[in-house]
Amino acid sequence: MRPFQIGDRVKIADTMGDVVEKTLLVTRIRTAKNVEVTVPTASFLALISSTTAPSPQAKA
């Protein structure tokens, strides 16, 4: 699995969304329903199940 960046689409447990912020303590993802989920970075690294290229909306 490759490291993730802002704009990448990630899946954490059963939640999928785009990474919108990545700090030392937390990672924030925005789901398709426009809900922002905050996950502690340590938990995020343990729970992440997949990473894909940036979403098409991130390029606009």
Sequence and secondary structure as in RCSB ss.txt:
>XXXX:A:sequence
MRPFQIGDRVKIADTMGDVVEKTLLVTRIRTAKNVEVTVPTASFLALISSTTAPSPQAKA
>XXXX:A:secstr
     TTEEEEETTEEEEEEEE SSEEEEEETTS EEEEEHHHHHHHEEEEEEE HHHH 
